[in-house]
């Protein structure tokens, strides 16, 4: 076993990362999400529709409009607000996940800088995808793949990718493994893989939804991850590293040899 610490998570840094994340979630709930949660209550929905109709009654002329036109448009505006609430929830999820990813990479590169010479390896860490980051942690003898917080983080990754990109492999995985996050419009029924007529007609990625409770679960997984980071990591199995990092080590070694060798006449 190496006598040198390769990765270290001091208690003040760990607590700072957790506190910063909790503050983000707390403020997002208080300043953004609460107003939409309150709007979804049936009595508030009725109040919104009633007020909207009153404020816009000048736009509806009895000789040109049916009696239900004003109500129909009010309902449309209400559902548009609900959609805005869902988009806000998704943006909060995306924000917390991307911040966690950046902070993790920042910590990793900061620790690597203490014992590795060369920029290629450091740059490669920033270029790793989610599964490669997990493989890097495993090579450091910290395998999180069996942990519940890993499953939640991976699910969060899928949701963020669908939110960002729409159709793709993340959407297929989400529909197959977690259809509860894709609901039909005006219906809580999850989409099904065999619902071919529905899936071919609609852009199903637009029905991505998250609840306040699910946001809390994702938040809890980030906290659990930071709590689980080992205080000291002494070993790194180079053979287990993602190929991108192995290649980066080789490039750094070549650059180091070139600098040591200098130029010859």
Buried (B, 14 or more C-beta within 10 A) or exposed (E): EEEEEBBBBEEEBBEEBBEEBEEBBEEBBEEBBEEBBEBEEEEEBEEBBEEBBEEEEEEBEEEEEEEEEBBEBBBEBBEEBBEEBBEBBBBBBBBBBEBBBEBBBEBBBEBBEEEBEBBBBBBBBEEBEBEBBBBBBBBBEBEBEEBEBBEBBBBBBBBBBBBEEBEEEBBEBBBEEEBBBBBBEEEEEBBEEEBEEEBEEBEBBEBBBBEBEBBEBBBBBBBBBBEBBEEEBBEBEEEBBBEBBBBBBEBBBEBEEEEEEEEEE
